[in-house]
Amino acid sequence: MNQEQRIKTSPFRTWQTKCVRLCLLLFVSCFIFAACEPDTACHQELGSAVQITLSADSITSAGDTVHYTQWDSITVVGIGSDIGMQGKGVKVMGLELRPDTSLTAYLMLYHNQIDTLYIQHTPRQQFISLACGCAVYHTITAAWSSDSRVDSVSIINASVEPVAQDNLCIYLHE
């Protein structure tokens, strides 16, 4: 190939090289954008429930003390909310706290007794992402019961977050 032919074919090769580079750039860009997840998908658990366990001592007819850690049967209804649960052989209850107030109350029916459980808490909103929005987490500041059979309600872990962990323990004496 002489010098004159090289000069004539050079612009064509330059244009061809530019087209190949542009196609590669478009391909890589499409691959990157296709791999991105849309902002409408939220994969994080946003709900948080206070986990309540039971610790109880009961005296048998023979005078022996028996320790148990579950409710035979319990029904819970939130006061001022639609929160509720019902179960048998329950060891741990997970109940939602109200995000709009600092006091959540539950009516509890167990062992043919009605009790009111009060949980005072500080709700706080935490921004998660554009797709998920905000989650409401709580810090328990106090808990008590209206039933005289309840010896105490102890705060095990004051932070109520999506990770399931024991937050309160109700101590009964029967």
Secondary structure, DSSP 8 states (H G I E B T S, - for coil): --HHHHHHHHHHHHHHHHHHHHHHHHHHHHHHHHHS--TT---S----EEEEEEEEEEE-TTS-EEEE-SEEEEEEEEETSS-EEEEEEESEEEEE--TT-SEEEEEEEETTEEEEEEEEEEEEEEEEETTTEEEEEEEEEEEEES-TTEEEEEES--EE-SS--EEEEEEEE-
